[in-house]
Amino acid sequence: MRTQLRRYEVIEGEIDGFLDWFPTMRAVRESFGFKVEFMYVDRENNQVVWAVSHPGDFDAAFEEFSASAEKAAALEGQPKRLKGVHLAMVDTVIAPGS
């Protein structure tokens, strides 16, 4: 299983809007086999940190997801909420619940 750590720098005042909308995108990701492992919000620094994994070929699934009509529909009409995105493939050292 490959896991991607995602850190978003959110435009000030947009965290709640992002969090209200995110379940829509989560459902789309899950329909492509992804699993959201965790999500944390750092309101003081306007950041959202989360991880997403895929049991198969992460890169191929991500390409399919990225090009999908479902993703486009989930983004349609959404205001710009992110001013920066930092991505990294990570390895589990201590599993959640351990």
C-alpha positions in Angstrom: 0.0 0.0 0.0 1.3 3.4 -0.9 0.4 6.5 1.1 0.6 10.1 0.1 0.9 12.9 2.7 -0.8 16.1 1.6 -0.3 19.4 3.3 -2.5 22.3 2.2 -1.9 26.0 2.9 -5.5 27.3 3.0 -6.4 30.9 2.2 -7.4 32.7 5.4 -11.1 32.3 6.1 -11.5 29.3 3.8 -10.9 26.3 6.1 -14.5 25.8 7.1 -15.6 26.0 3.5 -13.0 23.5 2.6 -14.0 21.1 5.4 -17.7 21.4 4.4 -16.9 20.6 0.8 -14.2 17.9 1.4 -16.6 14.9 1.9 -17.7 15.4 -1.7 -14.1 14.9 -2.9 -13.5 12.1 -0.4 -16.4 10.1 -1.9 -14.9 10.6 -5.4 -11.5 9.5 -4.3 -12.9 6.4 -2.6 -14.8 5.5 -5.8 -11.3 5.1 -7.3 -10.0 2.9 -4.5 -8.4 5.5 -2.3 -8.7 5.7 1.4 -8.3 8.8 3.5 -6.2 7.6 6.5 -6.4 10.8 8.6 -7.0 14.5 8.4 -5.9 17.2 10.8 -6.6 21.0 10.8 -4.2 23.6 12.1 -6.4 26.6 12.2 -3.7 28.9 13.7 -1.6 28.4 10.6 -4.4 27.9 8.1 -3.3 24.4 7.2 -4.9 21.0 6.5 -2.8 17.9 6.7 -4.1 14.6 5.6 -3.0 11.3 4.1 -4.5 9.2 1.4 -3.6 5.6 0.4 -4.3 3.1 -2.3 -3.8 -0.6 -2.2 -2.8 -1.0 -5.9 -1.0 1.2 -8.3 -1.2 4.6 -6.7 0.1 6.5 -9.6 -2.2 4.9 -12.2 -5.2 5.3 -9.9 -4.3 9.0 -9.3 -4.0 9.6 -13.1 -7.5 8.0 -13.6 -9.0 10.0 -10.7 -7.4 13.3 -11.9 -8.8 12.9 -15.4 -12.2 11.8 -14.3 -15.5 13.6 -14.9 -16.4 12.9 -11.3 -13.4 14.9 -10.0 -14.3 17.7 -12.4 -17.9 17.7 -11.2 -16.8 17.8 -7.5 -14.6 20.9 -8.3 -17.1 22.7 -10.4 -18.2 26.0 -8.9 -15.8 25.8 -6.0 -13.9 28.9 -5.1 -10.1 28.9 -4.8 -9.3 27.9 -1.3 -5.7 26.7 -1.4 -2.6 28.9 -1.8 -0.1 26.0 -1.5 0.0 22.2 -1.8 2.8 20.1 -0.5 2.8 16.4 -1.5 5.1 13.5 -0.5 4.9 9.7 -0.6 5.5 8.4 2.9 6.2 5.1 4.7 4.3 4.0 7.8 6.5 3.9 10.9 3.8 3.8 13.6 0.4 2.7 12.4 -2.8 4.5 13.6 -4.1 2.9 16.7 -0.7 1.4 17.7 
